[in-house]
Amino acid sequence: MKLIIQIPCYNEESTLPLTLRELPRSVPGFDRVEWLVIDDGSTDRTVEVARQHGVDHIVRLTKNKGLAMAFQAGLDACLKLGADVIVNTDADNQYCAADIPRLVEPILRGEADMVIGDRRVDSIEHFSPLKKRLQRLGSAVVRRASGTQIPDTTSGFRAYNREAALQVQVVSRFTYTLETIIQAGKMAIAVDHVPIRTNPKTRESRLFPSMWAYVRRSAAAILRVYTLYEPLRVFLIAAGAVALLALVIWGRFLYFFAIGEGKGHIQSLILGATLFVVATQLAALGVIGDVLAGMRVLQQRTLERVRRVELALGVPPSHYEPGGRWPHKDAPATASEAGAEDPPPAVPGDPAHQSQAAAGRGR
């Protein structure tokens, strides 16, 4: 079995070496452990540092596309590189790499398809009380929307088996953490969680330049993700609130009408009618959104089949470059000179892979 540890990176020249030094090269239950760095359009020496520290594979995006899209590009590449299990971690060394065996254990036992590392947010000292409360609120909303029991839904330290990675498709450009859990719940992927440790903070978050930005973006992300997968519930709640306000205003008009002063409050009747029309429209939007949500599930299933076809045809990963552990244009000419014990893995679709396949057919 092959385990690939992927690390989305954007300008991580200073923190990536520490993260890579902590990563394991062997994990119980796996014959091979490889590292993959997704360079999300970095403008510093992230790629060079990755190669210098022996990263096996690099996905080099030509433009900064955001954490969610970098994560998705990594999953696609890992699948095409033959990963049986994929572990995602951060480049700032937030998560303790020694917990990777614990993270993949439920997958190896056949008890889960996807495992989330629980940071036990309340115990993280550098998180402010407001941030901890928002983390708990966000996790509660995602648990409700997904039907799972994950306590730390924003944790980026997670593992996927091959089947789960094939089914996950991130739509959001901002974050993948919430959406992938909701997708897993909707698609009946077995999700589990294990307690993990975190390391001291090495730098400030680049996703949130300030606490206000964190509050605003987190609230927007939670609302958007919940609405995306539970449109009928969201719009019916909104419609019910507007309809209740319309009834209150109508009640006010009826009160004045009953005491003989209705002519002076005809505007309440008009406003109530307008609000009732708005409530009806919101309810209709909920029904339409529910239909679209069903179509989304069908599209995800279609995309999963497309991925399986690509894997069967040997389509190579997009934006792929070999890492520093194997020979490349700046490395020694042979694998032995580079210090590698094994030859470089053949990437599906490249000439080496095709020649190996032809040799296999010849035998």
N, C-alpha and C positions, 0 to 999 in steps of 0.2 A: 504493500500500500504506500501511496505517496501523499505526504502532507506538504502543502505550500503555504507559507506565512506571507501575507501580503501587507504592504505598508503604503497607504496613500501619502504623498509628500507634496508640499509646496514651500519652496525656499527653506529646506530643513538642513542646510549645510552644517550648522552648528550642533544640532541635537541628534541627527541621524547616526553619527558614529557611536554614541552611547547606547542608543536603541539597538543597533546591530550587534554590538558587543554582548548584549544580554540575551540575544536570541539563541535558542538551542539548535544544534546540528543533528541531534538524534532525540527522538521521542518514542517511548515504549509503544509498541503496536504498529510502528511504521518502518518500512524498509528504507525509505528515503525522505529527507526533510530538505526542502528548498525554500529560498527566499525570493520574493518578487517585490520590487519597488515600482509604484505608479507615480511618475513625475508629472504633476498637474501644471505644466507650463512654467516651471521654476525659472527664475532669472539668475540664480546663484549657481554654485558648484554641486548641487544636490546629486546629479547623475554621476559626476566624477567621484564624489565621496562614496556613493553606493558601490561603484565598481571597485574602488580601492579596498573596500571592506568585504569583498567577496560575494556580493549579491548575485544570485544565479540568473535572474531575469529582470528586465526593465521594460515597462510600458511607458513610453514617452509621449505624452499628449503635447501637441504643438501650441496649445493655448490654454490658459487657466479656465477650467470649466466648472470648478467647484467640487467640494468634497463628495457629494452624492454621485456625481458622474464619474469621478475618479474611482470611487469604490466599485461602481458597476463595471467600469473598464477592467478593473483588477479581477473581478469574478469571472468575466468572460475569458480573460487570458488564462487564468488558472485552470478553467475547465478544458481549454484547448491544449494546455500543457500537460494534461493527464492527471490532475489532482483528484484524489479520492476524498480528501478533506481539506478545507480552506480555513485558515485562521486569519482574521483581520485584527490588526493592532495599529496604534498611532505612532507617528514618528517622533513625538516629543517625550517618549519613554514614560508616559503616564501610567501604563499598566505593567505589572510585574511579569516579565517573560517566563519566570520559573513556574508560573501557574498554567502554562499552556498544556502540560499533560493533564492537569485537573480539568481544564476547559474541554478537551476532546474526549475525556473518559466516557461521558454518557453516549457519545456517538459510537465509540468503539464497542460499547456494551450493547448497542442496538436499541437503546432506550429513547434516543432523540435524533432528530434530523438537524436541529439548529440549537445552539447553546449560547446563552448570553452570560457574560461575566458580571456578577453583582458586586459593585464597588462598595455597597453599604454606605450610601451617600452621607448619612448622618454622622459618620465617623471621619469624614474627610475634613481636615482642619482648615484648609485654605478655601473651602466653600463658605460663602456668607450665609447667614440664616435665611435671607430672601431667596438665594439661589437654591438652597436645600428645599424650601417650601415649593418653589416652582418645579423642581425635579420631582417631588412627590406628586404634585398636581398633574404634571404631564404624564407621569407613569400611570396614575390612576385613570386618566382619560384613555390612554392607549390600551390599558388592560380591559376597559369597558368596551372599546371598539373592536378589539381583537379576540376577546374571549380567552385570553391567556392569563397567567399568574406571574408575569415577569416583574420583579420589584424595581429593577433599574433599567428602564427602557431606553435611556439615552446612552448607555454604555456602548462604546465602539469596539470593545474587546469581545469578540464572538467567533464562533466556529460553525461552519456549514458542511454537511456532507454533500456529495455530488448531486443527489436528487434535489435537495433544498436549493442549492445554488442554481440549478437549471430552471427552477420555477420563479425565483425572485427577479423582479424587474423594477428598478427605482424610477419613479416619475419626477419626484421633487428635485430641484437643483440645489436646495439648501442643505438638507439632511437626509440621510438614509436610515438612521437608527429607528425612528418611530415608524416609518412607512413599511420597512421590511418586516417588523413584528406584526403589524396589522395584516399585511399580505399573508404571512405565515398562518395567522389565525383563520383568515378567510379561506385559505386553500388547504386547511387540515394538515399542515406541516407540524410534526411533533416538536414542540419547543420546550426547552428546559433551561434552568439557570443554576449556576454554581457560584459560591462566594470566591472573590479574588482579592488580591492586594494591589494597592497603588503605590507609586513612587512619589517622592517629593516633586513639587512643581518645578519645571525647568524654564518655563516661559509663560507669558500671558497668552490667553486664547486669541487666535486670529479670527475666529468666527464671530466673536462678540467684542467689539472695541470698548464697550462700556456696559455697566449694569442695565442702564435703560435700553440699550440695544439688545441685550440678552432677553429682557422682559418682553420687548416688542416682538422680536423675531421668534422667540419661543411660543408666545401666545398665538402669533399668526400661523406658525407651523402646526401647532396642535389643532387649531380651528380648521386649517386647510385639510390636514390629513383626516381628521374626523369627518369633515363634510364630504371628502372624496369617497370614503368608504361607507358612510352612514348618511347619505343625503336625505332619505325619506324622514328619518328621525329628526335631523337638524331642521329641515324646512317645516315639518309639522309642528315642532315646538315653537318656531318663530311665528307660524301662522296662528297657533293657539294664543300666543301672547298678544298679537295684534287684534285678533277677534275678541279677546277678553277686554281690551281697551275700547274697542268699538261698542261692546255691550255696556260698558260703564258710561260712555258718553251718551248712548241711547237712553240708558236709565235716567241720566240727568235730564235729558229732554222730556221724557215721559213724566218725571216728577213735576217739572214746571208746567207741562201741559195739563196735568191733573189738577193743579191749583189755579188754572186759568191764565197762566203767563207763557203759554207755548209760543205765541207769535214772536216774542222777543228772544227766543232761543232756537230759531230755525237753523242757525249755523251749526248747532250741535248735531242736528239730524243729518245734515250734509256731511259733516266731518265723520260721523259714525259710519255712514254709508260708504264713504271713501276708504276708511280703514277696513271695512268688511270686504271690499273689492280687493284690497291689497292682501288680506289674509287668504282669500280664495286663490289669488295668483301664487302666493308662496306655497300653498298646498299643492298646486298644480306643478310648480317647479320641483317639489319633493318627489312627486310621482315620476316626472321626467328623469330626474337625477337617479332614481332607483332603477329605471330601465337602463340608463347609461352605465350604472354600476354593474349590472348584469352583463352588458356588452363588454365591459372592461375585463371581466373574468374570462369571457370567451377569447378576447384578444391575448390575454396572458397565456392561456392554454395553447393558442396558436403559436405564440412566440416561443414557448417551451419546445414545441415540435420542430420549429425552425432551428433552434439551437441544437437539438438532437441530430437533425439532418446535417448541419454544419460539422458537427463532431464526427459523424460517420463519413463525410466526404473529406475530412482532414483540412478544413479551412484554417489557415494560420491566424494567430492573434493579431489584432489591429495595433499599429504603432509599436510593434515589438522590436526590442533590441536585446542581444545577449548581454549578460552581466559580466562582472569582472572575474568570476570564478572559472569561466570557460574562455577559450581563446577568442579574441576579437581583434580589431585592426590595431589596437595599441598594446596588445598583450603578446607574450612569447608565442612562437609558432606552434608548439605542441602542448597538449594537455599536461604532460609530465613536467614540462618546464614551468608551467603555470602553477604547479603544486596540486593539481587535481588528481584524485585517486581514480576517478571514473571518467569516461569520455562524456562530452557535453550531451545533454538530452536532445534528441531530434525533435524539432518543432513540427507538428502536423502541417503538411502542405509544402514544406521546404524541400529542396533537392535531396538533402540527407535522409529525410524521412521517406521520400519516394523510393530512393535507392534501397533503403532497408526493407521497405515493403516488397519491392521487386525480388530482393534476395530471399525473403521469406516465402514468396510464391514459388521461387525456383526450387527451394528445398522440398 
